[in-house]
Amino acid sequence: MRFAQVLSFGTEGYPPKIARRLRVFNLACWSSALLWLVFAVSYLSEPKLQTVAVIDFIMAIVIAALPVLHRFGPRTAVVSFALVNLPAHSSSVFYSAPKPACRCSILSTVPERC
């Protein structure tokens, strides 16, 4: 299949302007899923991060499958992408950030644990 045909997955029957937006969304989903997959593979070498690797594999599958939701409407997949990807990204940024004092005071009542 040609690249344009692959990107047009689920956009049949939509007006050209909406179909173009859905093709861009398909590209965003599949590139995001690829990134989740790269991180999952890189985490497999660490024994402590194998649980994170499994979660990343699941997230890659879920995000790669989001264009299937185009059949329910042009905005359904986009809203699902935001609901799935945004909280996962923000929590990973929060827990991988350096430990500032405010984070220690929120997460722990014992200052020695920070």
C-alpha positions as CSV (number, residue, x, y, z in Angstrom):
1,M,0.0,0.0,0.0
2,R,1.1,3.5,-0.6
3,F,1.8,5.8,2.3
4,A,-1.2,8.1,1.5
5,Q,-3.5,5.1,1.5
6,V,-2.3,4.0,4.9
7,L,-2.8,7.5,6.3
8,S,-6.3,7.6,4.9
9,F,-7.4,4.8,7.2
10,G,-10.9,5.5,8.5
11,T,-11.3,8.8,6.5
12,E,-13.6,7.4,3.8
13,G,-16.9,9.2,3.6
14,Y,-15.7,12.5,5.2
15,P,-15.5,15.8,3.4
16,P,-12.0,16.6,2.1
17,K,-11.2,19.2,4.8
18,I,-12.1,16.8,7.7
19,A,-10.5,13.9,5.9
20,R,-7.2,15.8,5.7
21,R,-7.4,16.6,9.5
22,L,-8.1,12.9,10.2
23,R,-5.0,11.9,8.1
24,V,-2.9,14.2,10.2
25,F,-4.4,12.7,13.3
26,N,-3.6,9.2,12.0
27,L,0.0,10.2,11.5
28,A,0.2,11.7,15.0
29,C,-1.3,8.6,16.6
30,W,1.0,6.2,14.8
31,S,4.1,8.3,15.5
32,S,3.2,8.6,19.1
33,A,2.6,4.8,19.3
34,L,6.0,4.3,17.7
35,L,7.6,6.5,20.4
36,W,5.8,4.6,23.2
37,L,7.1,1.4,21.6
38,V,10.7,2.7,21.5
39,F,10.6,3.5,25.2
40,A,9.1,0.1,26.0
41,V,11.9,-1.7,24.2
42,S,14.5,0.5,25.9
43,Y,13.0,-0.2,29.3
44,L,13.1,-4.0,28.8
45,S,16.9,-4.2,29.6
46,E,16.3,-2.8,33.2
47,P,14.8,-5.4,35.5
48,K,13.2,-2.6,37.7
49,L,11.5,-1.0,34.7
50,Q,9.9,-4.1,33.1
51,T,6.5,-3.2,34.5
52,V,6.9,0.2,32.9
53,A,7.8,-1.5,29.6
54,V,4.7,-3.6,29.7
55,I,2.6,-0.5,30.4
56,D,4.3,1.2,27.5
57,F,3.6,-1.7,25.1
58,I,-0.1,-1.5,26.1
59,M,-0.1,2.2,25.6
60,A,1.5,1.8,22.1
61,I,-1.2,-0.7,21.1
62,V,-4.0,1.5,22.4
63,I,-2.7,4.7,20.7
64,A,-2.1,2.9,17.5
65,A,-5.7,1.6,17.5
66,L,-7.3,5.0,18.1
67,P,-7.9,5.8,14.4
68,V,-10.4,3.0,14.4
69,L,-12.7,5.4,16.4
70,H,-13.1,7.6,13.3
71,R,-16.2,5.6,12.5
72,F,-18.0,7.1,15.5
73,G,-17.3,10.7,14.4
74,P,-14.5,13.0,13.5
75,R,-13.8,14.1,17.0
76,T,-14.2,10.9,18.9
77,A,-10.6,9.6,18.2
78,V,-9.1,13.0,19.0
79,V,-10.9,13.3,22.4
80,S,-9.8,9.7,23.1
81,F,-6.2,10.6,22.2
82,A,-6.3,13.4,24.7
83,L,-7.8,11.3,27.4
84,V,-5.3,8.5,26.9
85,N,-2.1,10.2,26.1
86,L,-2.2,13.4,28.1
87,P,-2.6,12.0,31.6
88,A,0.0,9.3,30.9
89,H,2.5,11.9,29.6
90,S,1.9,14.3,32.5
91,S,2.3,11.6,35.1
92,S,5.6,10.4,33.6
93,V,6.9,13.9,33.5
94,F,5.9,14.4,37.1
95,Y,7.5,11.3,38.4
96,S,10.7,11.6,36.4
97,A,11.3,15.2,37.3
98,P,13.9,16.1,40.0
99,K,12.5,16.2,43.5
100,P,11.8,19.8,44.4
101,A,10.8,20.8,47.9
102,C,7.1,21.3,46.9
103,R,6.9,17.8,45.5
104,C,8.3,16.3,48.7
105,S,5.9,18.2,50.8
106,I,2.9,17.0,48.7
107,L,3.9,13.4,48.4
108,S,5.4,12.8,51.8
109,T,4.8,14.0,55.3
110,V,8.2,12.8,56.4
111,P,10.9,15.2,55.1
112,E,13.7,12.5,55.4
113,R,12.1,10.5,52.6
114,C,12.7,13.3,50.1
